[in-house]
Amino acid sequence: MIVLPRLYAIVDSSNIASSEGAIPFAKELAAAGCLVLQYRNKSGKASAMLDQARDLKRYLGSSVRLIMNDRADLCLAADFDGVHVGQDDLSPESVRKIIGPDRWLGVSTHNPDQLREADLTSADYLAIGPVFATSSKENPDPVVGLEGVRRARALTQKPLVAIGGITRLNAASVIEAGADSVAVISDLLREPRKSAEEFFRILR
């Protein structure tokens, strides 16, 4: 079973001023001690996404485990370390056939039924959310709250990532509710290195 770091940082291109800005942002997170970074780009063309993903891999090397959001094909092309898929993406087993047995596979879930189903797949870890209200998605799923995290914890032995509206103010309560890791986008955008370091201090 894999071991997730307390902080699962997401580099979301829609929140970064330019495509070039993703590299210094990611480097700041890595300098703070982030061991897992997910690259997320919901609006870019595949060629541009691949270029940026390869840049991330080139600058960060093997110091950080890089996870591609949605795209198993781009994960392989950029030599990333895993893929994270949502409910509307390729099925976990289809992704597993593409990426093989060694790369990480994560699956987003939003309710107990989805989590039970994902738990039966070859996914290495599961995500539950949104825990709190979030501005990172245009049409977010219903908030599950801390009770949703507790319920998810009771339904799986796999590593559990909580996502959605998580900040330095509420992260500890999410871990206390049973999450192994918190996925964060917005609360890392300003002063990413300092913000990440504060998360690590809070989540020791």
N, C-alpha and C positions, 0 to 999 in steps of 0.2 A: 504493500500500500504506500502511496506517495505521501510525502509530508509537505503541507502547504505553509508558507510563511504567514505571519499574522496579517501582513499588508499585501494585498494583491492589487497592484497599481494598473490602471488602464490609461493608455495613451490614445485619446479619442481625437482624431484629426479635426472634427467639427468644432472643437473647443480651443484649437491652436491656430494662431493668426495666419501662419503660412506652412506649407509642407516642410520647408526647411526648419521650421521651429520645433518640429517633433524631435529632432535629433538632440539639440541642447536640453530640451525638456526631459527626454529619456535619460540622458547622461547625468543630469542633476539627481534624478530618482535613483539611478544606479549608485551614484556617489554617496547617497544617504543610506545605502544598504539594501535597497529593493532587490529581491532575488527573482521575482516573477513580474513580467510586464506583458500585458495584453495589448496588442495593436488593433484598434477598432477604427474602421472607415466605412461608414454606411452610404456615402454619397460619391466616392471617387470611382474613376474608371479603373478597371483591373490593371492596366499597364502602369498607371500612376501609383496605385496601391503597391504593386510589386516593386517598383523603384524605391518607394519609401521604406518598404519592409526590408529590402536588401541593404539599404543605407543603415537601418537600425541594426541589422545583423553585423554589418561591417564595423560599425562604431562600438558596439557593445560586446561582440564576440561571444564567448561562452560564459562570460561573467554573470549573465542574466538569462533566465529561462524565458524565451520569447514565445508567446501564444498568439496565434492568429484568430481573430474573430471571424466566424462563419466559413471562411474559405479554405477548405482542405487542399485545393490545388495550389493556392498561393503559399500555404504553409510549406509544402514540399519545394516549390520553386525558390522560395527565399531561405530554405533550410532552417525554418523555425522549429521549435521544440514541442509544439502542440497546437491544438485547435479547440476553440470554444464555440459551441453551437447553441442556437435558441430553438424554440418550439417550431418555428416556421422554416428552419433550415434543413439541410440533409439530415437523415436519421443518424443517430449515433453509430449504428452498426455499419451504415454505408460509409461514414467518415472513417471508421476504424479500418475498413478494408483498404481505403486509400492511403492512410497514414501509417499503417502497420502497427505492430504491438508495442513499440518502444516509446513513441511520442505520447505526450499527455493528451487526454480527451476530457473536456468539461462540457456539462450540459446545464442550460438554464431551466429552472422550473419556477412555477408561480403558485402552485397549490399542491395539496397532498397527493391527488391523483397523478399529476405529472411527475412528482417526485418519486412515487412508488414505481411508476413505469420506467423512469430513468435509472432507478436503482438496480433494475434487472439487466441493464445493458452493460457493455464493457467500459463505460465511462470511468475515468480515474477519480473524478471529483464531481460534485453536484453544486449548483448555485441555487439559492432561494432569494426571491425578492419580487418587487421592491419592498424593502423593510420599512422605509419611510418614503414620503413624497419626494419625487425626483424631477429634476429639470433636464436630465440627460436624454430622455426619450420623448418623442412627440406624442405618442399614444401609449403611456405606460399601463401596465397591468395594475389591478387593484392592490393597494398596499396590504402587506401581510402582517406587519407589525412584529414586535418581539415574540408574540405568541406564535406567529407563523414560523419563526426561527426555532422555537422550542419544539413545535410539532414536527418540523422537518428533521431535527436532531433525533427525535424518537423513532423516525421511520427509516433511517439509514445509518450504516456503520461507515460509509464512505466519507472522506473529507468533505466538509461543507463550507462553501463560500457564501457569505451574505452580501447582498448588493442593493443599492437604491437609497439615496439620501443619507449615506453614512458620512459623518464628519468626526473631527476630533472630540466634539462634545458628546456624541452618543456612541462612539465605537466600542467603548468598554462594555456598555450594556448589551451590545450585540454579541460580543464574545461570551459574556456571562450567560446569555440565553442559549448558547450551545454551538455557535459558529466557530470553526477553526480559523477562519480568515475573513477579512473584510475587503471587499472590492471598492475602490474609491476612484472617482473621476474629478468632480468639481473641487473638492477640498484639497486637491494637490496643485491646482492651477497657479495660484499665487505663491511665489517662493517655494517651488517644488521640493528642493532639498531640505529646507527648514521644516516644511510641512510634513514630509515623510519622516524625518527624524523625530518629530513630535509624536506622530502616530506610533512609532516604535517604542518611545518612552512610555506612552499611555498603555500600550498593549503588551508590555513585558509579562 
